[in-house]
C-alpha cells in the first residue's frame, strides 16, 4: 500500500488518561487479580490434599481453577502496567501471545465446562454406571483432548490473524490485544477472518452450549422424579454452581464478541472485555465455595488444622 507504515508494535488503550483514575483502575485490577489467584489456589490446595474430594467432579473443578489462574494472568498484569506507566506499547510477539493464550484457555475452559455437564448427567441419570463411565483414565483423556483442541483452535486463529498486514494505525482500542479490535487495524480485507471466527464460535461455543442445555434438561427431568425433597436438594446443589459458571462465562463472552468494536473507545465500549476476561475467573471460586458444602467443609477443616498447628507451636 502506498504511504503506509508497517506496524512493529501496538499501543493498548487505558480506560482514562487521568492519573487518579489510572491509579484507581490499576488498584481495582490488581486486587481482583490477587483475589482470583488466592481463591483458585485455595480450591486447588483443598482438593489436592483432601482425599474425600478425589472424585471426577472435583478433578474437573481443580482443573478449572488452574485454568482460571492462567486465564486472568494473560491480560491483567499487563493492563496494570499500562495503567500506571506512560508506555502503553506491546510488541507484535506479545500481542500474538495474548491472543493465542486467551483463545487457548477460553476454549479449554468451555470444553471443560461441557465435560462437567456430562459428569453431572452420568452421576444423576446413570448413577450405577458412574464409576465405570467416569473413571480416572477417561477423565484424564477428556482433559487432554480439551487441551489439544484448544491448542489447535488458538493456533489457527492466531496464525490466521497475524498473516494479515498491519499498517498506518497501531492503536488497539482495548486494554489487551483483543481479536475484534486487532482486525480493525489491518489494511487488508478481513471478511474471511470474521467468517471463520463466526464458524468456530457456532461450532465450538454453540455446540458446547447446546450439549450443556440438553444435559441439564435430562438432569432436571430425572431429579424431579426423586421421591424426597432432600435427594432433590442434594442433586440440585451439585448442579447450580456449574449452571451459574457456564452462564457467566458464555454470556460475558457473547457480550464482548457480539458487540461491534467502536473506533472511538469509551469505558462502556471496553467494559464487555472486562466481563469475559476477568469476571469468570474471579467469580468461579466464590460460586463453588459458597454453593458447595463439601468444599466449604474442606476449607474449614484446613483452616482449623492450620490454627491448631500454630497454637501447638506457640504452646
Buried (B, 14 or more C-beta within 10 A) or exposed (E): EEEEEEBEEBBBBBBEEEEEBBEBBBEBBBEBBEEBBEBBBBBBBBBEEBEEBEBBBBBBBBBBBBBBBBBBBBBBEBBBBBBBEEEBBBEBEBBBBBBBBBBBBBBBBBBBBBBBBBBBBBBBBBEEEBEEBBEEEEBEEBBEEBBEBBBEBBEEBBEEBBEBEBBEBBBBBBBBBBBBBBBBBBBEEBEEBEEBBEEBBEEBBEBBBEBBEEBBEBBBEBBEEBEEEEEBEBBBEBBEBBBBBBEBBBBBBBBBBEBEBEEEBEEEBBEBBBBBBBBBBBBBBBBBBEBBEBBBBBBEBBEEEEEEEEEEEEE
